[in-house]
């Protein structure tokens, strides 16, 4: 799998997912994601996206 933005290599990482909605910031820690080594774009798995 490669980055959709720059075709860079993706690295499996656990990140803190942050979402800002209606002045409330929701933080979910240790979310598995693939992070591009070049541009830093984050991609979440389908299973993770459902939790979010
Ligand atoms: Zn990239």
mmCIF file of the protein (N, C-alpha, C, O) and its ligand, coordinates in Angstrom:
data_MODEL
# 
_entry.id   MODEL 
# 
loop_
_entity.id 
_entity.type 
_entity.pdbx_number_of_molecules 
1 polymer     1 
2 non-polymer 1 
# 
_entity_poly.entity_id                      1 
_entity_poly.type                           'polypeptide(L)' 
_entity_poly.nstd_linkage                   no 
_entity_poly.nstd_monomer                   no 
_entity_poly.pdbx_seq_one_letter_code       
;(UNK)(UNK)(UNK)(UNK)(UNK)(UNK)(UNK)(UNK)(UNK)(UNK)(UNK)(UNK)(UNK)(UNK)(UNK)(UNK)
(UNK)(UNK)(UNK)(UNK)(UNK)(UNK)(UNK)(UNK)(UNK)(UNK)(UNK)(UNK)(UNK)(UNK)(UNK)(UNK)
(UNK)(UNK)(UNK)(UNK)(UNK)(UNK)(UNK)(UNK)(UNK)(UNK)(UNK)(UNK)(UNK)(UNK)(UNK)(UNK)
(UNK)(UNK)(UNK)(UNK)
;
_entity_poly.pdbx_seq_one_letter_code_can   XXXXXXXXXXXXXXXXXXXXXXXXXXXXXXXXXXXXXXXXXXXXXXXXXXXX 
_entity_poly.pdbx_strand_id                 A 
# 
loop_
_entity_poly_seq.entity_id 
_entity_poly_seq.num 
_entity_poly_seq.mon_id 
_entity_poly_seq.hetero 
1 1  UNK n 
1 2  UNK n 
1 3  UNK n 
1 4  UNK n 
1 5  UNK n 
1 6  UNK n 
1 7  UNK n 
1 8  UNK n 
1 9  UNK n 
1 10 UNK n 
1 11 UNK n 
1 12 UNK n 
1 13 UNK n 
1 14 UNK n 
1 15 UNK n 
1 16 UNK n 
1 17 UNK n 
1 18 UNK n 
1 19 UNK n 
1 20 UNK n 
1 21 UNK n 
1 22 UNK n 
1 23 UNK n 
1 24 UNK n 
1 25 UNK n 
1 26 UNK n 
1 27 UNK n 
1 28 UNK n 
1 29 UNK n 
1 30 UNK n 
1 31 UNK n 
1 32 UNK n 
1 33 UNK n 
1 34 UNK n 
1 35 UNK n 
1 36 UNK n 
1 37 UNK n 
1 38 UNK n 
1 39 UNK n 
1 40 UNK n 
1 41 UNK n 
1 42 UNK n 
1 43 UNK n 
1 44 UNK n 
1 45 UNK n 
1 46 UNK n 
1 47 UNK n 
1 48 UNK n 
1 49 UNK n 
1 50 UNK n 
1 51 UNK n 
1 52 UNK n 
# 
loop_
_struct_asym.id 
_struct_asym.entity_id 
A 1 
B 2 
# 
loop_
_chem_comp.id 
_chem_comp.type 
_chem_comp.mon_nstd_flag 
UNK 'L-peptide linking' . 
ZN  non-polymer         . 
# 
_pdbx_entity_nonpoly.entity_id   2 
_pdbx_entity_nonpoly.name        ? 
_pdbx_entity_nonpoly.comp_id     ZN 
# 
_pdbx_nonpoly_scheme.asym_id         B 
_pdbx_nonpoly_scheme.entity_id       2 
_pdbx_nonpoly_scheme.mon_id          ZN 
_pdbx_nonpoly_scheme.ndb_seq_num     1 
_pdbx_nonpoly_scheme.pdb_seq_num     101 
_pdbx_nonpoly_scheme.auth_seq_num    101 
_pdbx_nonpoly_scheme.pdb_mon_id      ZN 
_pdbx_nonpoly_scheme.auth_mon_id     ZN 
_pdbx_nonpoly_scheme.pdb_strand_id   A 
_pdbx_nonpoly_scheme.pdb_ins_code    . 
# 
loop_
_atom_site.group_PDB 
_atom_site.id 
_atom_site.type_symbol 
_atom_site.label_atom_id 
_atom_site.label_alt_id 
_atom_site.label_comp_id 
_atom_site.label_asym_id 
_atom_site.label_entity_id 
_atom_site.label_seq_id 
_atom_site.pdbx_PDB_ins_code 
_atom_site.Cartn_x 
_atom_site.Cartn_y 
_atom_site.Cartn_z 
_atom_site.occupancy 
_atom_site.B_iso_or_equiv 
_atom_site.pdbx_formal_charge 
_atom_site.auth_seq_id 
_atom_site.auth_comp_id 
_atom_site.auth_asym_id 
_atom_site.auth_atom_id 
_atom_site.pdbx_PDB_model_num 
ATOM   1   N  N  . UNK A 1 1  ? 0.840   -1.192 0.000  1.00 0.00 ? 1   UNK A N  1 
ATOM   2   C  CA . UNK A 1 1  ? 0.000   0.000  0.000  1.00 0.00 ? 1   UNK A CA 1 
ATOM   3   C  C  . UNK A 1 1  ? 0.884   1.254  0.000  1.00 0.00 ? 1   UNK A C  1 
ATOM   4   O  O  . UNK A 1 1  ? 1.897   1.320  0.696  1.00 0.00 ? 1   UNK A O  1 
ATOM   5   N  N  . UNK A 1 2  ? 0.477   2.232  -0.789 1.00 0.00 ? 2   UNK A N  1 
ATOM   6   C  CA . UNK A 1 2  ? 1.270   3.458  -0.840 1.00 0.00 ? 2   UNK A CA 1 
ATOM   7   C  C  . UNK A 1 2  ? 0.374   4.682  -0.642 1.00 0.00 ? 2   UNK A C  1 
ATOM   8   O  O  . UNK A 1 2  ? -0.848  4.613  -0.773 1.00 0.00 ? 2   UNK A O  1 
ATOM   9   N  N  . UNK A 1 3  ? 1.011   5.784  -0.327 1.00 0.00 ? 3   UNK A N  1 
ATOM   10  C  CA . UNK A 1 3  ? 0.294   7.029  -0.052 1.00 0.00 ? 3   UNK A CA 1 
ATOM   11  C  C  . UNK A 1 3  ? -0.459  7.517  -1.289 1.00 0.00 ? 3   UNK A C  1 
ATOM   12  O  O  . UNK A 1 3  ? 0.090   7.541  -2.390 1.00 0.00 ? 3   UNK A O  1 
ATOM   13  N  N  . UNK A 1 4  ? -1.701  7.899  -1.099 1.00 0.00 ? 4   UNK A N  1 
ATOM   14  C  CA . UNK A 1 4  ? -2.502  8.393  -2.221 1.00 0.00 ? 4   UNK A CA 1 
ATOM   15  C  C  . UNK A 1 4  ? -2.037  9.781  -2.667 1.00 0.00 ? 4   UNK A C  1 
ATOM   16  O  O  . UNK A 1 4  ? -2.254  10.186 -3.809 1.00 0.00 ? 4   UNK A O  1 
ATOM   17  N  N  . UNK A 1 5  ? -1.402  10.493 -1.754 1.00 0.00 ? 5   UNK A N  1 
ATOM   18  C  CA . UNK A 1 5  ? -1.020  11.868 -2.041 1.00 0.00 ? 5   UNK A CA 1 
ATOM   19  C  C  . UNK A 1 5  ? 0.299   11.935 -2.806 1.00 0.00 ? 5   UNK A C  1 
ATOM   20  O  O  . UNK A 1 5  ? 0.399   12.627 -3.820 1.00 0.00 ? 5   UNK A O  1 
ATOM   21  N  N  . UNK A 1 6  ? 1.311   11.216 -2.319 1.00 0.00 ? 6   UNK A N  1 
ATOM   22  C  CA . UNK A 1 6  ? 2.645   11.377 -2.890 1.00 0.00 ? 6   UNK A CA 1 
ATOM   23  C  C  . UNK A 1 6  ? 3.287   10.047 -3.284 1.00 0.00 ? 6   UNK A C  1 
ATOM   24  O  O  . UNK A 1 6  ? 4.441   10.018 -3.712 1.00 0.00 ? 6   UNK A O  1 
ATOM   25  N  N  . UNK A 1 7  ? 2.546   8.948  -3.139 1.00 0.00 ? 7   UNK A N  1 
ATOM   26  C  CA . UNK A 1 7  ? 3.049   7.609  -3.474 1.00 0.00 ? 7   UNK A CA 1 
ATOM   27  C  C  . UNK A 1 7  ? 4.199   7.175  -2.577 1.00 0.00 ? 7   UNK A C  1 
ATOM   28  O  O  . UNK A 1 7  ? 4.967   6.276  -2.920 1.00 0.00 ? 7   UNK A O  1 
ATOM   29  N  N  . UNK A 1 8  ? 4.304   7.819  -1.436 1.00 0.00 ? 8   UNK A N  1 
ATOM   30  C  CA . UNK A 1 8  ? 5.355   7.461  -0.489 1.00 0.00 ? 8   UNK A CA 1 
ATOM   31  C  C  . UNK A 1 8  ? 5.036   6.165  0.236  1.00 0.00 ? 8   UNK A C  1 
ATOM   32  O  O  . UNK A 1 8  ? 3.937   5.626  0.112  1.00 0.00 ? 8   UNK A O  1 
ATOM   33  N  N  . UNK A 1 9  ? 5.995   5.677  0.984  1.00 0.00 ? 9   UNK A N  1 
ATOM   34  C  CA . UNK A 1 9  ? 5.842   4.429  1.713  1.00 0.00 ? 9   UNK A CA 1 
ATOM   35  C  C  . UNK A 1 9  ? 5.048   4.658  3.000  1.00 0.00 ? 9   UNK A C  1 
ATOM   36  O  O  . UNK A 1 9  ? 5.257   5.651  3.696  1.00 0.00 ? 9   UNK A O  1 
ATOM   37  N  N  . UNK A 1 10 ? 4.153   3.751  3.306  1.00 0.00 ? 10  UNK A N  1 
ATOM   38  C  CA . UNK A 1 10 ? 3.359   3.880  4.527  1.00 0.00 ? 10  UNK A CA 1 
ATOM   39  C  C  . UNK A 1 10 ? 3.926   3.001  5.624  1.00 0.00 ? 10  UNK A C  1 
ATOM   40  O  O  . UNK A 1 10 ? 4.414   1.898  5.379  1.00 0.00 ? 10  UNK A O  1 
ATOM   41  N  N  . UNK A 1 11 ? 3.849   3.520  6.839  1.00 0.00 ? 11  UNK A N  1 
ATOM   42  C  CA . UNK A 1 11 ? 4.414   2.857  8.001  1.00 0.00 ? 11  UNK A CA 1 
ATOM   43  C  C  . UNK A 1 11 ? 3.290   2.631  9.013  1.00 0.00 ? 11  UNK A C  1 
ATOM   44  O  O  . UNK A 1 11 ? 2.520   3.548  9.298  1.00 0.00 ? 11  UNK A O  1 
ATOM   45  N  N  . UNK A 1 12 ? 3.192   1.414  9.557  1.00 0.00 ? 12  UNK A N  1 
ATOM   46  C  CA . UNK A 1 12 ? 2.182   1.117  10.574 1.00 0.00 ? 12  UNK A CA 1 
ATOM   47  C  C  . UNK A 1 12 ? 2.557   1.788  11.878 1.00 0.00 ? 12  UNK A C  1 
ATOM   48  O  O  . UNK A 1 12 ? 3.662   1.609  12.391 1.00 0.00 ? 12  UNK A O  1 
ATOM   49  N  N  . UNK A 1 13 ? 1.638   2.554  12.403 1.00 0.00 ? 13  UNK A N  1 
ATOM   50  C  CA . UNK A 1 13 ? 1.928   3.271  13.641 1.00 0.00 ? 13  UNK A CA 1 
ATOM   51  C  C  . UNK A 1 13 ? 0.678   3.349  14.486 1.00 0.00 ? 13  UNK A C  1 
ATOM   52  O  O  . UNK A 1 13 ? -0.430  3.122  13.998 1.00 0.00 ? 13  UNK A O  1 
ATOM   53  N  N  . UNK A 1 14 ? 0.857   3.670  15.751 1.00 0.00 ? 14  UNK A N  1 
ATOM   54  C  CA . UNK A 1 14 ? -0.289  3.984  16.600 1.00 0.00 ? 14  UNK A CA 1 
ATOM   55  C  C  . UNK A 1 14 ? -0.258  5.476  16.873 1.00 0.00 ? 14  UNK A C  1 
ATOM   56  O  O  . UNK A 1 14 ? 0.739   6.020  17.349 1.00 0.00 ? 14  UNK A O  1 
ATOM   57  N  N  . UNK A 1 15 ? -1.352  6.113  16.566 1.00 0.00 ? 15  UNK A N  1 
ATOM   58  C  CA . UNK A 1 15 ? -1.376  7.572  16.692 1.00 0.00 ? 15  UNK A CA 1 
ATOM   59  C  C  . UNK A 1 15 ? -2.547  7.986  17.579 1.00 0.00 ? 15  UNK A C  1 
ATOM   60  O  O  . UNK A 1 15 ? -3.451  7.201  17.864 1.00 0.00 ? 15  UNK A O  1 
ATOM   61  N  N  . UNK A 1 16 ? -2.497  9.240  18.003 1.00 0.00 ? 16  UNK A N  1 
ATOM   62  C  CA . UNK A 1 16 ? -3.642  9.810  18.713 1.00 0.00 ? 16  UNK A CA 1 
ATOM   63  C  C  . UNK A 1 16 ? -4.538  10.463 17.681 1.00 0.00 ? 16  UNK A C  1 
ATOM   64  O  O  . UNK A 1 16 ? -4.131  11.389 16.979 1.00 0.00 ? 16  UNK A O  1 
ATOM   65  N  N  . UNK A 1 17 ? -5.752  9.973  17.599 1.00 0.00 ? 17  UNK A N  1 
ATOM   66  C  CA . UNK A 1 17 ? -6.700  10.534 16.651 1.00 0.00 ? 17  UNK A CA 1 
ATOM   67  C  C  . UNK A 1 17 ? -7.444  11.674 17.317 1.00 0.00 ? 17  UNK A C  1 
ATOM   68  O  O  . UNK A 1 17 ? -7.987  11.520 18.411 1.00 0.00 ? 17  UNK A O  1 
ATOM   69  N  N  . UNK A 1 18 ? -7.465  12.816 16.654 1.00 0.00 ? 18  UNK A N  1 
ATOM   70  C  CA . UNK A 1 18 ? -8.104  13.980 17.237 1.00 0.00 ? 18  UNK A CA 1 
ATOM   71  C  C  . UNK A 1 18 ? -9.187  14.500 16.313 1.00 0.00 ? 18  UNK A C  1 
ATOM   72  O  O  . UNK A 1 18 ? -8.965  14.699 15.119 1.00 0.00 ? 18  UNK A O  1 
ATOM   73  N  N  . UNK A 1 19 ? -10.351 14.714 16.878 1.00 0.00 ? 19  UNK A N  1 
ATOM   74  C  CA . UNK A 1 19 ? -11.423 15.263 16.067 1.00 0.00 ? 19  UNK A CA 1 
ATOM   75  C  C  . UNK A 1 19 ? -12.065 16.441 16.781 1.00 0.00 ? 19  UNK A C  1 
ATOM   76  O  O  . UNK A 1 19 ? -12.354 16.388 17.977 1.00 0.00 ? 19  UNK A O  1 
ATOM   77  N  N  . UNK A 1 20 ? -12.274 17.480 16.035 1.00 0.00 ? 20  UNK A N  1 
ATOM   78  C  CA . UNK A 1 20 ? -12.823 18.708 16.591 1.00 0.00 ? 20  UNK A CA 1 
ATOM   79  C  C  . UNK A 1 20 ? -14.236 18.879 16.053 1.00 0.00 ? 20  UNK A C  1 
ATOM   80  O  O  . UNK A 1 20 ? -14.429 19.167 14.871 1.00 0.00 ? 20  UNK A O  1 
ATOM   81  N  N  . UNK A 1 21 ? -15.225 18.700 16.930 1.00 0.00 ? 21  UNK A N  1 
ATOM   82  C  CA . UNK A 1 21 ? -16.594 18.890 16.466 1.00 0.00 ? 21  UNK A CA 1 
ATOM   83  C  C  . UNK A 1 21 ? -17.398 19.691 17.475 1.00 0.00 ? 21  UNK A C  1 
ATOM   84  O  O  . UNK A 1 21 ? -17.426 19.349 18.657 1.00 0.00 ? 21  UNK A O  1 
ATOM   85  N  N  . UNK A 1 22 ? -18.044 20.741 17.028 1.00 0.00 ? 22  UNK A N  1 
ATOM   86  C  CA . UNK A 1 22 ? -18.860 21.597 17.888 1.00 0.00 ? 22  UNK A CA 1 
ATOM   87  C  C  . UNK A 1 22 ? -18.141 22.035 19.157 1.00 0.00 ? 22  UNK A C  1 
ATOM   88  O  O  . UNK A 1 22 ? -18.675 21.904 20.259 1.00 0.00 ? 22  UNK A O  1 
ATOM   89  N  N  . UNK A 1 23 ? -16.937 22.551 18.998 1.00 0.00 ? 23  UNK A N  1 
ATOM   90  C  CA . UNK A 1 23 ? -16.129 23.045 20.116 1.00 0.00 ? 23  UNK A CA 1 
ATOM   91  C  C  . UNK A 1 23 ? -15.721 21.967 21.117 1.00 0.00 ? 23  UNK A C  1 
ATOM   92  O  O  . UNK A 1 23 ? -15.227 22.275 22.201 1.00 0.00 ? 23  UNK A O  1 
ATOM   93  N  N  . UNK A 1 24 ? -15.924 20.730 20.759 1.00 0.00 ? 24  UNK A N  1 
ATOM   94  C  CA . UNK A 1 24 ? -15.491 19.636 21.616 1.00 0.00 ? 24  UNK A CA 1 
ATOM   95  C  C  . UNK A 1 24 ? -14.406 18.862 20.882 1.00 0.00 ? 24  UNK A C  1 
ATOM   96  O  O  . UNK A 1 24 ? -14.584 18.443 19.739 1.00 0.00 ? 24  UNK A O  1 
ATOM   97  N  N  . UNK A 1 25 ? -13.283 18.682 21.558 1.00 0.00 ? 25  UNK A N  1 
ATOM   98  C  CA . UNK A 1 25 ? -12.209 17.923 20.930 1.00 0.00 ? 25  UNK A CA 1 
ATOM   99  C  C  . UNK A 1 25 ? -12.230 16.501 21.473 1.00 0.00 ? 25  UNK A C  1 
ATOM   100 O  O  . UNK A 1 25 ? -12.094 16.270 22.674 1.00 0.00 ? 25  UNK A O  1 
ATOM   101 N  N  . UNK A 1 26 ? -12.401 15.573 20.572 1.00 0.00 ? 26  UNK A N  1 
ATOM   102 C  CA . UNK A 1 26 ? -12.422 14.164 20.960 1.00 0.00 ? 26  UNK A CA 1 
ATOM   103 C  C  . UNK A 1 26 ? -11.050 13.582 20.627 1.00 0.00 ? 26  UNK A C  1 
ATOM   104 O  O  . UNK A 1 26 ? -10.565 13.709 19.503 1.00 0.00 ? 26  UNK A O  1 
ATOM   105 N  N  . UNK A 1 27 ? -10.438 12.950 21.612 1.00 0.00 ? 27  UNK A N  1 
ATOM   106 C  CA . UNK A 1 27 ? -9.140  12.336 21.381 1.00 0.00 ? 27  UNK A CA 1 
ATOM   107 C  C  . UNK A 1 27 ? -9.244  10.842 21.642 1.00 0.00 ? 27  UNK A C  1 
ATOM   108 O  O  . UNK A 1 27 ? -9.684  10.411 22.708 1.00 0.00 ? 27  UNK A O  1 
ATOM   109 N  N  . UNK A 1 28 ? -8.839  10.075 20.671 1.00 0.00 ? 28  UNK A N  1 
ATOM   110 C  CA . UNK A 1 28 ? -8.787  8.630  20.840 1.00 0.00 ? 28  UNK A CA 1 
ATOM   111 C  C  . UNK A 1 28 ? -7.324  8.233  20.733 1.00 0.00 ? 28  UNK A C  1 
ATOM   112 O  O  . UNK A 1 28 ? -6.680  8.438  19.704 1.00 0.00 ? 28  UNK A O  1 
ATOM   113 N  N  . UNK A 1 29 ? -6.815  7.663  21.812 1.00 0.00 ? 29  UNK A N  1 
ATOM   114 C  CA . UNK A 1 29 ? -5.389  7.327  21.836 1.00 0.00 ? 29  UNK A CA 1 
ATOM   115 C  C  . UNK A 1 29 ? -5.115  5.942  21.267 1.00 0.00 ? 29  UNK A C  1 
ATOM   116 O  O  . UNK A 1 29 ? -5.983  5.069  21.253 1.00 0.00 ? 29  UNK A O  1 
ATOM   117 N  N  . UNK A 1 30 ? -3.880  5.767  20.799 1.00 0.00 ? 30  UNK A N  1 
ATOM   118 C  CA . UNK A 1 30 ? -3.419  4.482  20.276 1.00 0.00 ? 30  UNK A CA 1 
ATOM   119 C  C  . UNK A 1 30 ? -4.309  3.902  19.189 1.00 0.00 ? 30  UNK A C  1 
ATOM   120 O  O  . UNK A 1 30 ? -4.701  2.736  19.238 1.00 0.00 ? 30  UNK A O  1 
ATOM   121 N  N  . UNK A 1 31 ? -4.615  4.730  18.222 1.00 0.00 ? 31  UNK A N  1 
ATOM   122 C  CA . UNK A 1 31 ? -5.380  4.256  17.079 1.00 0.00 ? 31  UNK A CA 1 
ATOM   123 C  C  . UNK A 1 31 ? -4.399  3.729  16.034 1.00 0.00 ? 31  UNK A C  1 
ATOM   124 O  O  . UNK A 1 31 ? -3.473  4.437  15.638 1.00 0.00 ? 31  UNK A O  1 
ATOM   125 N  N  . UNK A 1 32 ? -4.598  2.493  15.591 1.00 0.00 ? 32  UNK A N  1 
ATOM   126 C  CA . UNK A 1 32 ? -3.689  1.992  14.554 1.00 0.00 ? 32  UNK A CA 1 
ATOM   127 C  C  . UNK A 1 32 ? -3.927  2.731  13.239 1.00 0.00 ? 32  UNK A C  1 
ATOM   128 O  O  . UNK A 1 32 ? -5.064  2.868  12.786 1.00 0.00 ? 32  UNK A O  1 
ATOM   129 N  N  . UNK A 1 33 ? -2.861  3.194  12.649 1.00 0.00 ? 33  UNK A N  1 
ATOM   130 C  CA . UNK A 1 33 ? -2.976  3.924  11.390 1.00 0.00 ? 33  UNK A CA 1 
ATOM   131 C  C  . UNK A 1 33 ? -1.730  3.693  10.558 1.00 0.00 ? 33  UNK A C  1 
ATOM   132 O  O  . UNK A 1 33 ? -0.689  3.270  11.061 1.00 0.00 ? 33  UNK A O  1 
ATOM   133 N  N  . UNK A 1 34 ? -1.861  3.977  9.294  1.00 0.00 ? 34  UNK A N  1 
ATOM   134 C  CA . UNK A 1 34 ? -0.704  3.942  8.411  1.00 0.00 ? 34  UNK A CA 1 
ATOM   135 C  C  . UNK A 1 34 ? -0.320  5.384  8.128  1.00 0.00 ? 34  UNK A C  1 
ATOM   136 O  O  . UNK A 1 34 ? -1.134  6.190  7.678  1.00 0.00 ? 34  UNK A O  1 
ATOM   137 N  N  . UNK A 1 35 ? 0.943   5.687  8.402  1.00 0.00 ? 35  UNK A N  1 
ATOM   138 C  CA . UNK A 1 35 ? 1.408   7.058  8.249  1.00 0.00 ? 35  UNK A CA 1 
ATOM   139 C  C  . UNK A 1 35 ? 2.451   7.116  7.144  1.00 0.00 ? 35  UNK A C  1 
ATOM   140 O  O  . UNK A 1 35 ? 3.387   6.317  7.112  1.00 0.00 ? 35  UNK A O  1 
ATOM   141 N  N  . UNK A 1 36 ? 2.277   8.068  6.242  1.00 0.00 ? 36  UNK A N  1 
ATOM   142 C  CA . UNK A 1 36 ? 3.222   8.228  5.135  1.00 0.00 ? 36  UNK A CA 1 
ATOM   143 C  C  . UNK A 1 36 ? 4.548   8.761  5.661  1.00 0.00 ? 36  UNK A C  1 
ATOM   144 O  O  . UNK A 1 36 ? 4.589   9.723  6.428  1.00 0.00 ? 36  UNK A O  1 
ATOM   145 N  N  . UNK A 1 37 ? 5.633   8.117  5.230  1.00 0.00 ? 37  UNK A N  1 
ATOM   146 C  CA . UNK A 1 37 ? 6.962   8.541  5.697  1.00 0.00 ? 37  UNK A CA 1 
ATOM   147 C  C  . UNK A 1 37 ? 7.375   9.857  5.069  1.00 0.00 ? 37  UNK A C  1 
ATOM   148 O  O  . UNK A 1 37 ? 8.244   10.553 5.593  1.00 0.00 ? 37  UNK A O  1 
ATOM   149 N  N  . UNK A 1 38 ? 6.764   10.196 3.963  1.00 0.00 ? 38  UNK A N  1 
ATOM   150 C  CA . UNK A 1 38 ? 7.186   11.403 3.248  1.00 0.00 ? 38  UNK A CA 1 
ATOM   151 C  C  . UNK A 1 38 ? 6.341   12.627 3.615  1.00 0.00 ? 38  UNK A C  1 
ATOM   152 O  O  . UNK A 1 38 ? 6.881   13.655 4.024  1.00 0.00 ? 38  UNK A O  1 
ATOM   153 N  N  . UNK A 1 39 ? 5.030   12.517 3.471  1.00 0.00 ? 39  UNK A N  1 
ATOM   154 C  CA . UNK A 1 39 ? 4.211   13.716 3.696  1.00 0.00 ? 39  UNK A CA 1 
ATOM   155 C  C  . UNK A 1 39 ? 3.470   13.697 5.031  1.00 0.00 ? 39  UNK A C  1 
ATOM   156 O  O  . UNK A 1 39 ? 2.873   14.699 5.424  1.00 0.00 ? 39  UNK A O  1 
ATOM   157 N  N  . UNK A 1 40 ? 3.507   12.550 5.737  1.00 0.00 ? 40  UNK A N  1 
ATOM   158 C  CA . UNK A 1 40 ? 2.885   12.489 7.056  1.00 0.00 ? 40  UNK A CA 1 
ATOM   159 C  C  . UNK A 1 40 ? 1.377   12.287 7.038  1.00 0.00 ? 40  UNK A C  1 
ATOM   160 O  O  . UNK A 1 40 ? 0.731   12.328 8.085  1.00 0.00 ? 40  UNK A O  1 
ATOM   161 N  N  . UNK A 1 41 ? 0.819   12.072 5.864  1.00 0.00 ? 41  UNK A N  1 
ATOM   162 C  CA . UNK A 1 41 ? -0.619  11.824 5.743  1.00 0.00 ? 41  UNK A CA 1 
ATOM   163 C  C  . UNK A 1 41 ? -0.969  10.541 6.485  1.00 0.00 ? 41  UNK A C  1 
ATOM   164 O  O  . UNK A 1 41 ? -0.236  9.553  6.423  1.00 0.00 ? 41  UNK A O  1 
ATOM   165 N  N  . UNK A 1 42 ? -2.116  10.568 7.199  1.00 0.00 ? 42  UNK A N  1 
ATOM   166 C  CA . UNK A 1 42 ? -2.526  9.393  7.969  1.00 0.00 ? 42  UNK A CA 1 
ATOM   167 C  C  . UNK A 1 42 ? -3.692  8.695  7.295  1.00 0.00 ? 42  UNK A C  1 
ATOM   168 O  O  . UNK A 1 42 ? -4.632  9.336  6.824  1.00 0.00 ? 42  UNK A O  1 
ATOM   169 N  N  . UNK A 1 43 ? -3.619  7.379  7.256  1.00 0.00 ? 43  UNK A N  1 
ATOM   170 C  CA . UNK A 1 43 ? -4.701  6.580  6.711  1.00 0.00 ? 43  UNK A CA 1 
ATOM   171 C  C  . UNK A 1 43 ? -5.150  5.599  7.779  1.00 0.00 ? 43  UNK A C  1 
ATOM   172 O  O  . UNK A 1 43 ? -4.334  4.975  8.458  1.00 0.00 ? 43  UNK A O  1 
ATOM   173 N  N  . UNK A 1 44 ? -6.447  5.479  7.912  1.00 0.00 ? 44  UNK A N  1 
ATOM   174 C  CA . UNK A 1 44 ? -6.975  4.577  8.926  1.00 0.00 ? 44  UNK A CA 1 
ATOM   175 C  C  . UNK A 1 44 ? -7.587  3.357  8.266  1.00 0.00 ? 44  UNK A C  1 
ATOM   176 O  O  . UNK A 1 44 ? -8.156  3.439  7.177  1.00 0.00 ? 44  UNK A O  1 
ATOM   177 N  N  . UNK A 1 45 ? -7.462  2.227  8.940  1.00 0.00 ? 45  UNK A N  1 
ATOM   178 C  CA . UNK A 1 45 ? -8.070  0.986  8.445  1.00 0.00 ? 45  UNK A CA 1 
ATOM   179 C  C  . UNK A 1 45 ? -9.581  1.110  8.478  1.00 0.00 ? 45  UNK A C  1 
ATOM   180 O  O  . UNK A 1 45 ? -10.128 1.954  9.188  1.00 0.00 ? 45  UNK A O  1 
ATOM   181 N  N  . UNK A 1 46 ? -10.247 0.276  7.715  1.00 0.00 ? 46  UNK A N  1 
ATOM   182 C  CA . UNK A 1 46 ? -11.722 0.280  7.712  1.00 0.00 ? 46  UNK A CA 1 
ATOM   183 C  C  . UNK A 1 46 ? -12.263 -0.016 9.094  1.00 0.00 ? 46  UNK A C  1 
ATOM   184 O  O  . UNK A 1 46 ? -13.231 0.612  9.523  1.00 0.00 ? 46  UNK A O  1 
ATOM   185 N  N  . UNK A 1 47 ? -11.660 -0.956 9.800  1.00 0.00 ? 47  UNK A N  1 
ATOM   186 C  CA . UNK A 1 47 ? -12.137 -1.323 11.135 1.00 0.00 ? 47  UNK A CA 1 
ATOM   187 C  C  . UNK A 1 47 ? -11.959 -0.177 12.121 1.00 0.00 ? 47  UNK A C  1 
ATOM   188 O  O  . UNK A 1 47 ? -12.792 0.028  13.003 1.00 0.00 ? 47  UNK A O  1 
ATOM   189 N  N  . UNK A 1 48 ? -10.880 0.559  11.968 1.00 0.00 ? 48  UNK A N  1 
ATOM   190 C  CA . UNK A 1 48 ? -10.628 1.713  12.831 1.00 0.00 ? 48  UNK A CA 1 
ATOM   191 C  C  . UNK A 1 48 ? -11.612 2.831  12.508 1.00 0.00 ? 48  UNK A C  1 
ATOM   192 O  O  . UNK A 1 48 ? -12.114 3.500  13.411 1.00 0.00 ? 48  UNK A O  1 
ATOM   193 N  N  . UNK A 1 49 ? -11.883 3.030  11.247 1.00 0.00 ? 49  UNK A N  1 
ATOM   194 C  CA . UNK A 1 49 ? -12.793 4.091  10.822 1.00 0.00 ? 49  UNK A CA 1 
ATOM   195 C  C  . UNK A 1 49 ? -14.189 3.876  11.415 1.00 0.00 ? 49  UNK A C  1 
ATOM   196 O  O  . UNK A 1 49 ? -14.897 4.837  11.713 1.00 0.00 ? 49  UNK A O  1 
ATOM   197 N  N  . UNK A 1 50 ? -14.573 2.617  11.583 1.00 0.00 ? 50  UNK A N  1 
ATOM   198 C  CA . UNK A 1 50 ? -15.882 2.318  12.168 1.00 0.00 ? 50  UNK A CA 1 
ATOM   199 C  C  . UNK A 1 50 ? -15.949 2.732  13.629 1.00 0.00 ? 50  UNK A C  1 
ATOM   200 O  O  . UNK A 1 50 ? -16.968 3.245  14.092 1.00 0.00 ? 50  UNK A O  1 
ATOM   201 N  N  . UNK A 1 51 ? -14.855 2.506  14.355 1.00 0.00 ? 51  UNK A N  1 
ATOM   202 C  CA . UNK A 1 51 ? -14.810 2.879  15.771 1.00 0.00 ? 51  UNK A CA 1 
ATOM   203 C  C  . UNK A 1 51 ? -14.923 4.390  15.907 1.00 0.00 ? 51  UNK A C  1 
ATOM   204 O  O  . UNK A 1 51 ? -15.617 4.903  16.785 1.00 0.00 ? 51  UNK A O  1 
ATOM   205 N  N  . UNK A 1 52 ? -14.230 5.085  15.027 1.00 0.00 ? 52  UNK A N  1 
ATOM   206 C  CA . UNK A 1 52 ? -14.242 6.547  15.051 1.00 0.00 ? 52  UNK A CA 1 
ATOM   207 C  C  . UNK A 1 52 ? -15.624 7.035  14.620 1.00 0.00 ? 52  UNK A C  1 
ATOM   208 O  O  . UNK A 1 52 ? -15.863 8.242  14.567 1.00 0.00 ? 52  UNK A O  1 
HETATM 209 ZN ZN . ZN  B 2 .  ? 2.537   10.813 1.294  1.00 0.00 ? 101 ZN  A ZN 1 
# 
